[in-house]
Amino acid sequence: MEKKRIAVIFGGKSSEHEVSRVSASYIISRIPTDKYEIINIGITKQGKWILYSGSIENIKDGSWENDPENKSAFISPDSSVHGLVVLNGNSCEIIKLDVIFPVLHGKNGEDGTIQGLFELAGIPYVGCGVLASADCMDKIVTNTILESLGIEQAKFTWCYAVDYKKSPDKVIEQVESCLDYPIFVKPSNAGSSVGVSKANDRDELKKAIVIASNEDSRILFEETVIGKEVECAVIGNDEPFASVTGEIAPASEFYDYDAKYNDAASKLFIPARISDETMEKVRANAVKAYRAIGCTGLSRVDFFVSDDNRIFLNEINTLPGFTSISMYPKLMAHSGIAGSDLIEKLIDLAFERA
């Protein structure tokens, strides 16, 4: 059987560049090489696209950028090319691609932008499409859509960062009239809890708004839900499957970027320490939200479960982390889809969707 050619894209300009490299290392090492020829494409923090042919370990530590065999390359939006354009001095080479696995977290990776390029190129790709990716990346849009479907979430309000700069007192009054402290303050578009703060009073709220406005032009404010943080891994296209639910006990006050990727003190419980009935409701809500947004391929759907067993949807991550401590692959493994089988299933779903 002739091997299909898969391009794995990693790195990127987002604040999650380093995590992307670790996720890519995990995924590349689990792509079945008897079925696929792997083409690795790295994107530097400056946005330069590079065809990389060195070892996986160098991707993880960042030294891949210094490989002497690196070549400038990019995916052509011309669907007749259907692949990668590699620059060789004054000439170029075309590498045809059968499928793409974008291992890019955050902005320009899971927000619909690069998915639009894949659509123009006419190349199948792993994960959600343009609209679902864009909607899930934007927390305000996600909250608004899910609210219209009756899926319970934390109470929220939002503002433009520029409006806060013009009339800070007016925005503070708006937020305080809607929500009680403590209040979570989040940039509407940013992944992995980047720019997220918890404000316990007005002074902390002002500082949190400044932090969030450094990441995005729109800011989301949410009430604090007291309860367990639980996550559900979803896989599939038209008939998605929701994994067993896992629970996070973060090392810090909340599950921020450092707790997700750097702090081994954060504890994961699989299955989550909730009743079977509550778990089934979480799984059902995960599938309902996944289908409503139009997700395909994969997503991790995050919830809070309060002490009285109310279920609040927190967010949908369309390209969750694939590191050694990431919940998505752990949940899927617990549900019977592990390692290479999981990666191959995600690739198959990309072809199915196309």
Residue pairs with C-beta under 8 A, 6 or more apart in sequence:
1 35
3 34
3 35
3 36
3 37
4 35
4 36
4 37
4 98
4 99
5 36
5 37
5 39
5 95
5 96
5 97
5 98
5 99
6 31
6 36
6 37
6 38
6 39
6 97
6 98
6 99
6 100
6 101
6 347
7 39
7 40
7 41
7 75
7 84
7 97
7 99
7 100
7 101
8 24
8 27
8 28
8 31
8 38
8 39
8 40
8 41
8 100
8 101
8 103
9 41
9 42
9 43
9 100
9 101
9 102
9 103
9 104
9 114
10 20
10 21
10 23
10 24
10 40
10 41
10 42
10 43
10 59
10 103
10 104
11 17
11 20
11 21
11 24
11 42
11 43
11 44
11 45
11 104
12 20
12 43
12 45
12 104
12 105
12 106
12 107
12 108
12 109
13 43
13 45
13 46
13 47
13 107
13 108
14 20
14 104
14 105
14 106
14 107
14 108
14 109
14 191
15 106
15 107
15 190
15 191
15 192
15 194
15 215
16 105
16 106
16 109
16 191
16 192
16 194
17 45
18 62
19 105
19 192
19 261
19 321
19 323
20 103
20 104
20 105
20 106
20 109
21 59
21 60
21 62
21 64
22 60
22 261
22 321
22 322
22 323
23 103
23 105
23 321
23 322
23 323
23 326
24 40
24 59
24 103
24 322
25 56
25 57
25 59
25 60
26 322
26 323
26 324
26 329
27 101
27 103
27 322
27 343
28 38
28 40
28 56
28 59
29 56
30 339
30 340
30 342
30 343
31 38
31 101
31 340
31 343
31 344
31 347
32 340
32 343
32 344
35 344
36 347
39 51
39 84
39 95
39 97
40 51
40 52
40 53
40 59
41 49
41 50
41 51
41 52
41 73
41 75
41 84
42 49
42 50
42 52
42 59
42 64
42 65
43 49
43 50
43 104
44 50
44 65
48 72
49 72
49 73
49 74
49 75
50 65
50 70
50 71
50 72
50 73
51 70
51 71
51 72
51 73
51 84
51 86
51 95
52 59
52 64
52 67
52 69
52 70
53 67
53 69
54 64
54 67
54 69
58 64
58 67
64 70
71 86
71 87
71 88
72 86
72 87
73 84
73 85
73 86
73 87
73 95
74 84
74 85
75 83
75 84
75 85
75 97
75 100
75 117
75 118
75 121
75 123
76 83
76 84
76 85
76 121
77 117
77 120
77 121
78 120
78 121
79 120
79 121
79 122
81 94
81 121
82 96
82 97
82 121
82 122
82 123
83 94
83 95
83 96
83 97
83 121
83 123
84 94
84 95
84 97
85 92
85 93
85 94
86 92
86 93
86 94
86 95
97 123
98 123
98 124
99 123
99 124
99 125
99 126
99 347
99 350
99 351
100 118
100 123
100 124
100 125
100 126
100 350
101 125
101 126
101 346
101 347
101 350
102 109
102 110
102 114
102 115
102 118
102 125
102 126
102 127
102 319
103 319
103 322
104 110
104 114
104 319
105 191
105 192
105 319
105 321
106 190
106 191
106 192
106 194
107 113
107 137
107 189
107 190
107 191
108 114
109 319
110 127
110 128
110 133
110 136
110 137
110 191
110 317
110 318
110 319
111 133
111 134
111 137
111 138
111 189
112 129
112 130
112 131
112 132
112 133
112 134
112 137
115 125
115 127
115 128
115 129
115 130
115 133
116 130
118 124
118 125
119 129
119 130
124 350
124 351
124 353
124 354
125 350
126 297
126 298
126 346
126 347
126 349
126 350
127 133
127 296
127 297
127 298
127 318
127 319
127 346
127 350
128 136
128 294
128 295
128 296
128 297
128 298
128 299
128 318
128 319
129 294
129 296
129 353
131 294
132 293
132 294
132 295
132 296
132 318
133 318
134 141
135 141
135 142
135 145
135 293
135 294
136 142
136 293
136 295
136 299
136 315
136 316
136 317
136 318
137 189
137 191
137 318
138 188
138 189
139 186
139 187
139 188
139 189
139 220
139 315
140 158
140 188
140 218
140 220
141 188
142 293
142 315
142 316
143 153
143 156
143 220
145 292
145 293
146 153
146 289
146 292
146 293
146 313
147 153
149 288
149 289
149 292
151 285
151 288
151 289
151 292
151 313
152 310
152 311
152 312
152 313
153 222
153 312
153 313
153 314
154 184
154 222
154 223
154 224
154 225
154 304
154 312
154 314
155 178
155 179
155 222
155 223
156 179
156 220
156 221
156 222
156 223
157 174
157 175
157 178
157 179
157 221
158 188
158 218
158 219
158 220
158 221
159 171
159 174
159 175
159 218
159 219
159 221
160 217
160 218
160 219
161 209
161 212
161 213
161 216
161 217
161 218
161 219
162 217
163 170
163 171
164 171
164 209
164 213
164 219
165 213
168 206
168 209
171 209
172 202
172 205
172 206
175 183
175 205
175 221
176 202
178 221
179 221
179 222
179 223
180 223
181 199
181 200
181 201
181 205
182 198
182 199
182 200
182 224
183 198
183 199
183 205
183 208
183 221
183 222
183 223
183 224
184 196
184 197
184 198
184 199
184 221
184 222
184 223
184 224
184 254
185 196
185 197
185 198
185 199
185 205
185 208
185 209
185 211
185 212
185 219
185 220
185 221
186 195
186 196
186 212
186 219
186 220
186 221
186 222
187 194
187 195
187 196
187 212
187 213
187 214
187 215
187 216
187 218
187 219
187 220
188 216
188 218
188 219
188 220
189 215
189 216
189 218
190 196
190 215
190 216
191 317
192 257
192 260
192 261
192 321
193 254
193 255
193 256
193 257
193 260
194 215
194 257
195 211
195 212
195 214
195 215
195 216
196 212
196 254
196 256
197 204
197 207
197 208
197 211
197 212
198 204
198 208
198 224
198 253
198 254
199 205
199 207
199 208
209 219
212 219
213 219
225 304
225 306
225 312
226 306
226 307
227 304
227 305
227 306
227 307
227 310
227 312
228 247
228 272
228 273
228 274
228 304
228 305
229 247
229 248
229 249
229 250
229 255
229 302
229 303
229 304
229 314
230 245
230 246
230 247
230 248
230 272
230 274
230 282
230 302
230 303
230 304
230 305
231 245
231 246
231 247
231 248
231 300
231 301
231 302
231 303
231 327
231 328
231 331
232 242
232 243
232 245
232 246
232 282
232 283
232 286
232 300
232 301
232 302
232 303
232 331
233 242
233 243
233 298
233 300
233 320
233 327
233 328
233 331
233 332
233 335
234 240
234 241
234 242
234 243
234 286
234 287
234 290
234 295
234 298
234 299
234 300
234 301
235 241
235 243
235 297
235 298
235 332
235 337
235 342
235 345
235 346
235 349
236 296
236 297
236 349
237 296
237 297
237 349
237 352
237 353
240 287
240 290
240 291
240 295
241 335
242 283
242 284
242 286
242 287
242 290
242 301
243 283
243 331
243 332
243 334
243 335
244 270
244 271
244 279
244 283
244 331
244 334
244 335
245 271
245 272
245 274
245 279
245 282
245 283
245 303
245 331
246 268
246 269
246 270
246 271
246 272
246 327
246 330
246 331
246 334
247 268
247 269
247 270
247 271
247 272
247 273
247 274
248 255
248 266
248 267
248 268
248 269
248 327
249 266
249 267
249 268
249 269
250 256
250 259
250 266
251 259
251 263
251 265
251 266
251 267
252 258
252 259
252 263
252 266
255 266
259 266
260 266
260 321
260 325
261 321
261 323
261 325
264 325
266 325
268 325
268 327
268 330
270 330
270 331
270 334
271 279
271 334
272 279
272 282
272 305
274 282
274 305
274 309
275 309
278 305
278 309
278 311
281 311
282 303
282 305
282 311
285 301
285 303
285 311
285 313
286 301
286 303
289 301
289 313
289 316
290 299
290 301
290 316
293 316
295 316
295 318
296 349
296 353
297 346
297 349
297 350
297 353
298 318
298 319
298 320
298 328
298 346
298 349
299 316
299 317
299 318
299 320
300 316
300 317
300 320
300 327
300 328
300 331
301 313
301 315
301 316
301 317
302 313
302 314
302 315
302 316
302 317
303 311
303 312
303 313
303 314
304 311
304 312
304 314
305 311
305 312
306 312
320 326
320 327
320 328
321 327
321 328
322 328
322 329
329 338
329 342
332 338
332 342
333 339
333 342
337 345
